Amino acid sequence: MRTPHIITLNVAILAAILITGCSKSASQQPHAGAPPNLKDLGAVELVAGTPTQFSVGAGKGCTITAKQIPNGIGLKLVVLSTNADGTVSRSQGQIDAVPGQQCAISMGDMMVGLTPTLKTP
């Protein structure tokens, strides 16, 4: 199956992101050396069970729904893309994250990176 390859690729890309550091200035591009298809949402505060929407490029939207899990945050991501012919494609994935630490997940033809925290209602 391709699952081990996807996991290995995600781990390698996440390692590259973390190695590049977290500080940035106005003259620096975030995560230099990161894949060009990475859409970094930065620090994101989520409310458990409440979908939060983000624009991730022309014709693309990402909805993230979080839930509290032991030792972290469970994230469900759905990316909807409007194609040139007007059709809509859907990519979805799940990842468990540590609050306050960057994570990334491959979603179709791009990667979505974020640093999630969970706000209690």
C-alpha positions in Angstrom: 0.0 0.0 0.0 1.0 3.7 -0.4 0.2 4.6 3.2 3.8 4.0 4.6 5.2 6.2 1.8 2.7 9.0 2.6 3.6 8.8 6.3 7.3 8.8 5.5 6.9 11.8 3.2 4.8 13.7 5.7 7.4 13.0 8.5 10.3 14.2 6.2 8.5 17.4 5.2 7.5 18.1 8.8 11.1 17.6 9.9 12.3 20.0 7.2 9.7 22.6 8.4 10.8 22.3 12.0 14.5 22.5 11.2 14.1 25.8 9.4 13.0 27.4 12.7 10.0 29.3 13.8 11.1 33.0 13.9 10.6 35.1 10.8 11.0 38.7 9.9 9.2 40.8 7.3 12.1 40.2 4.8 12.0 36.4 5.2 9.7 34.0 3.6 8.2 31.6 6.1 9.8 28.2 6.2 12.5 28.7 3.6 13.2 25.3 2.1 9.7 24.1 2.8 7.8 22.5 -0.2 6.4 25.2 -2.5 2.9 23.6 -2.1 2.8 24.2 1.7 0.0 26.5 2.9 1.1 27.5 6.4 -1.9 28.8 8.4 0.3 29.7 11.3 -1.0 29.7 14.9 -4.7 28.7 14.8 -7.0 28.7 17.8 -9.8 26.2 17.4 -13.0 25.4 19.4 -13.7 21.7 19.9 -16.5 20.5 17.6 -16.8 23.9 15.8 -15.7 23.9 12.1 -13.3 26.8 11.3 -12.8 27.8 7.6 -9.6 29.2 6.0 -8.8 30.3 2.5 -5.8 28.4 1.2 -5.5 29.8 -2.3 -7.4 30.7 -5.4 -10.6 28.6 -5.4 -9.5 26.6 -2.4 -11.0 26.5 1.1 -10.0 24.4 4.1 -12.3 23.5 7.0 -10.8 22.3 10.2 -12.7 20.6 13.0 -10.9 19.9 16.3 -11.6 17.6 19.2 -9.8 17.1 22.5 -8.0 13.8 22.7 -5.7 12.4 25.4 -2.4 14.3 25.2 -3.4 16.5 22.2 -5.8 17.7 19.6 -7.5 15.5 16.9 -7.8 17.5 13.7 -10.1 16.7 10.8 -9.4 18.7 7.6 -11.4 19.0 4.5 -10.2 21.0 1.4 -12.6 21.9 -1.3 -11.1 23.1 -4.6 -13.0 24.6 -7.5 -11.4 23.4 -10.8 -11.1 25.4 -14.0 -14.2 23.6 -15.4 -16.3 24.6 -12.3 -16.3 21.2 -10.7 -15.4 20.9 -7.1 -13.0 18.3 -5.7 -12.7 17.3 -2.1 -9.7 16.1 -0.1 -9.8 15.1 3.5 -7.5 13.9 6.2 -7.0 13.5 9.9 -4.0 14.2 12.1 -3.3 14.2 15.9 -1.4 17.2 17.0 0.3 18.5 20.2 -1.1 21.9 21.2 1.3 24.8 20.4 3.5 22.7 18.1 3.5 22.9 14.3 2.1 20.0 12.3 1.5 19.4 8.6 -0.6 17.1 6.5 -0.8 16.3 2.8 -4.2 17.3 1.3 -4.5 16.4 -2.4 -2.0 18.5 -4.3 -0.8 20.6 -1.4 0.2 20.4 2.2 -1.5 22.3 5.0 0.7 23.4 8.0 -0.6 24.9 11.3 0.2 25.4 14.9 -3.1 24.5 16.7 -4.4 25.4 20.1 -7.7 24.4 21.5 -9.9 27.0 23.1 -12.4 25.8 25.7 -15.9 27.2 25.2 
